[in-house]
């Protein structure tokens, strides 16, 4: 056993779901890696939407629902750590309220079906991520995160290569939309230039913490470079905003010192080099220009709705989709039907404006789901930020928790977690891993692991 590994042996809990059997089952491995490859490496043009009743469905989303049903059945039949089970229950109750609110949502029937399906995808992404983490033995969680992060870095490298050399992962229409920046923004089937930072930033911060705590390997360096190049290549203001939030949280927590300070300076130097080499002919003004008049106006409109309507409507919400029935409009936009219009009791939304939703998850929940939506947003922040109090573990985990906490700022920029649920699975996975390690009696065993998987199951359970 390495001298870098701290092992404490309290009495183990008797639950098989928590104790695990020493390795991930083949079912869990297949249930994660096969969909990840399918969702990230096969271009979207090979998955045309299918119409089921009134709802246009992406076949990849249907797979997510099926996987969630599989893990949902296992959840009912097994014993699980109470902390994560309560979180899943709260999420299910929240989605149940959203489904119920469609009864008083003044939108067309087809939009009600579409919005119900979108909320179902939101719940499916949570249940699927929960199942993956809960059925992974606790001593395998950290290696699982490391491997999934390396996989995301490899995906990012392919998308970045596609941005530079046009490998064919995206349609010509998508490339044309990015010409305002004079380069094709990094993106692909799993994430786009405007959404990728939500998962790439926490993954990058996790790897920085890993390198600070351990030796810099070739794999870690390549993954860091790939993620950083992809973050820059996204050309998104959100990347800059999350960087500022992360730096602020790191300073507040007193973590910018020693090897971490050196690592951050190295990251800044590498960022400057990648910017100079890869995007020397690009217009990055949009990336650093943080004011967006269009989004500011729709945010102001959201507050006007809250302040001007009856207090009872503000309390209970006007119903999910009542102001922004975004799911069907998003389908119209992806199908190049940008002139389409959907009328609601509040406004007529158009795909041509790209403002058919408020670009803020907390605002959408507060306006359409009232106090319940606002309370759920607060609870979500509590689940994430409570990990920052995990002070007894290594700075490596603390930095990872900082990265995930910083990513919550992105919820104010777009409909993350609700929009593109396949991408959100990774974010929910990381959150559940941190919570499960924090709540587990075994948590002190993960203080310093030189290599993922160094602690064998026999050493954990002796």
Secondary structure as UniProt FT lines:
FT   TURN            3..4
FT   HELIX           16..19
FT   HELIX           26..41
FT   HELIX           44..46
FT   STRAND          50..52
FT   TURN            53..54
FT   STRAND          55..57
FT   HELIX           59..77
FT   HELIX           82..101
FT   TURN            102..103
FT   HELIX           109..134
FT   HELIX           138..140
FT   HELIX           141..165
FT   HELIX           172..177
FT   HELIX           179..181
FT   TURN            193..196
FT   HELIX           197..213
FT   HELIX           218..233
FT   HELIX           237..252
FT   TURN            253..254
FT   HELIX           258..278
FT   TURN            280..281
FT   HELIX           285..288
FT   HELIX           293..308
FT   HELIX           311..316
FT   TURN            320..321
FT   HELIX           326..334
FT   TURN            335..336
FT   TURN            338..339
FT   STRAND          341..343
FT   STRAND          348..350
FT   HELIX           351..353
FT   HELIX           361..385
FT   HELIX           386..389
FT   TURN            391..392
FT   HELIX           395..407
FT   HELIX           408..412
FT   TURN            417..418
FT   HELIX           421..439
FT   TURN            441..442
FT   HELIX           443..446
FT   TURN            452..453
FT   HELIX           457..461
//
